[in-house]
């Protein structure tokens, strides 16, 4: 009976993705034990590599969407649909991630999650209402206000006046009263 080996690595930060790591480990195992049965299960912790791990493992599809990057810049980010054809996957790190911000510009007070909300909007507009959002690898600490604003949320001050929301940086909310966007029809 051949040896069974499950290979389930996570990505190696700023080096190799989970799938490529699994393939490299598989090559090493098969070189050492040619008749081994290997099963590849790339994994992720919700940060960098989550989208690829879930979409590639399930035989899903990738999509591109224009988004606002963590510093307010225009960029393109990926999102995907798992192999079940019903579940969308968003990776915050691809739209609002630390790896997208140069070392000398890293300041969580000036970064935004707006682009993550734009990815969620792309999935919703594509007809997907089951969405997995991997939150790791973020360059932000706006509490998700950018993401919520991209989805139509409004934030109010203590007097009920709407706070200005920008596509960049956190807003200061003096109130716990938040507007819920109207539900989508259809």
Beta strands, then each sheet from edge to edge (+ up, - down):
strand 1: 4-7
strand 2: 37-40
strand 3: 61-68
strand 4: 74-81
strand 5: 87-91
strand 6: 130-134
strand 7: 154-155
strand 8: 178-179
sheet 1: 1+ 2+
sheet 2: 3+ 4- 5+ 6+
sheet 3: 7+ 8-
end
